[in-house]
């Protein structure tokens, strides 16, 4: 089963980050506190973030 954030964000979901703007989830890897999320942001490009610190808001 593919990992997801507690908020239910999955690959292909649209998200918003306070400073990076809006983007699309490309991949999730790992699990628990080690979960990393790769997002392509419209303004900031591709970024890999540690999910628990990413402060992403599902759209």
Backbone torsions as a table, in degrees:
resi	resn	phi	psi	omega
1	UNK	NA	138.3	-178.9
2	UNK	-71.7	136.1	178.6
3	UNK	-65.6	155.2	176.0
4	UNK	-147.2	158.9	175.6
5	UNK	-74.6	160.5	177.9
6	UNK	-54.6	-30.9	-178.7
7	UNK	-75.8	-4.8	179.3
8	UNK	90.4	9.3	179.5
9	UNK	-67.5	130.7	179.3
10	UNK	-130.1	172.3	177.7
11	UNK	-54.4	133.8	-178.8
12	UNK	93.7	-12.5	-178.6
13	UNK	-73.5	150.7	175.8
14	UNK	-93.0	137.1	-178.4
15	UNK	-137.5	163.2	176.1
16	UNK	-126.5	136.1	176.0
17	UNK	-115.6	141.4	-175.8
18	UNK	-54.7	-39.0	-178.1
19	UNK	-110.3	-23.2	-177.6
20	UNK	-91.3	-14.1	177.5
21	UNK	89.1	-153.0	-177.1
22	UNK	-94.3	151.3	-179.4
23	UNK	-161.9	-179.0	-179.5
24	UNK	-119.6	133.0	178.8
25	UNK	-70.3	124.3	178.8
26	UNK	-95.9	-37.2	-176.2
27	UNK	-160.7	153.7	171.7
28	UNK	-127.8	137.6	179.0
29	UNK	-141.8	149.2	-177.5
30	UNK	84.7	-170.0	-179.6
31	UNK	-155.7	165.0	179.1
32	UNK	58.9	-136.9	-178.0
33	UNK	-69.9	-15.1	-179.8
34	UNK	-93.0	2.9	-178.1
35	UNK	-61.0	127.9	176.8
36	UNK	-116.5	145.1	-177.8
37	UNK	-126.6	129.4	177.2
38	UNK	-102.1	125.2	-176.6
39	UNK	-127.4	138.5	170.6
40	UNK	-98.4	110.3	179.6
41	UNK	-91.2	139.8	-177.9
42	UNK	-58.9	-39.0	-177.7
43	UNK	-96.5	-30.2	-170.6
44	UNK	-106.8	-4.9	-179.9
45	UNK	79.2	-160.3	-175.4
46	UNK	-81.0	128.7	-180.0
47	UNK	-136.6	141.1	173.2
48	UNK	-106.4	124.8	-175.1
49	UNK	-124.2	147.3	170.7
50	UNK	-76.7	120.0	-170.5
51	UNK	-55.8	-40.9	-175.3
52	UNK	-69.2	-17.8	178.0
53	UNK	-108.2	-4.4	-169.7
54	UNK	-71.2	-26.1	180.0
55	UNK	55.6	45.5	179.3
56	UNK	-89.1	140.6	178.1
57	UNK	-112.8	122.1	177.1
58	UNK	-64.8	144.7	177.7
59	UNK	-108.4	NA	NA
